[in-house]
Amino acid sequence: MVGLRCLGSFMEFEDRAVAFIDVLGFKALVNGAVENEAKKQKLADLVALLESAIPRLDAGVDPDAPKHLIPRHQYISDCIILSAPLADTKWPWYNGVSVIVMRAIQLSHFFLNEGYLVRGGISAGKLWHTETNIVGPAYQEAYLLEAEGNEPRVQLHSHALQHWDGGSRMCLREGNVSFVNGLFDFYIPNNTRHGVIEATYEKYELFATEALDSNLPNSAKDKWRWFRRFLQSEKPEGLKWAAAQPGT
């Protein structure tokens, strides 16, 4: 009881944006890895990929960026949890939801490049996030939102939408659902190089075709069907920007 009282004395809730992102396909790999060496190696590769994701993205952050505004992160099995302050009076241009949305897009491309889909939720509100733990209603909302839909996309809770600047294709809406545009071309690595955007979308489409031609269960194929339809609808938007680049 004494320890709990001490914990409560320094637990300070902040206004933060938070994302809960799940890499899909992990459970099937775990089940298969127990008795299959090839699947065990693939699982090990995915775990290494998960652990390298945020450090690689953080390496690209401007060294002059305030450290406390760079998203904190944690790994839980096949999931990545991110949070950042909602706002900062010293940096009026800063928007925490926009930063978390940007990082969700980067992670979508990061895992798509290796043939994995992601699903998740983003919310905003009171949160206590340290290097070892995360507590608060905003985290619970993001966690529950991830499991709400079957589609491989990162949804935005209404509390996150209240702080979303909008004005770009970083987030889209389908029916009553607002979600992160995980295919947004601006965050494709090396997107200013000739042919990179086209090649990236072709690679993603190949992954989808291979998945749909495989012996995956129907539940997994449904996710890839949705992704392929989304790719076919979003691809022309990305290629418009590619066509406008010098030398194209």
Secondary structure, 3 states (H helix, E strand, C coil): CHHHHHHHHHCCCEEEEEEEEEECCHHHHHHHHCCCHHHHHHHHHHHHHHHHHHHHHHHCCCCCCCHHHCCEEEEECCEEEEEEECCCCCCCCCCHHHHHHHHHHHHHHHHHCCCCCEEEEEEEEEEEECCCCEECHHHHHHHHHHCCCCCCCEEECHHHHCCCCCCCCCEEEECCEEEECCCCHHHCCCCCCCCHHHHHHHHHHHHHHHHHCCCCCHHHHHHHHHHHHHHHHHHHHHHHHHHCCCCC
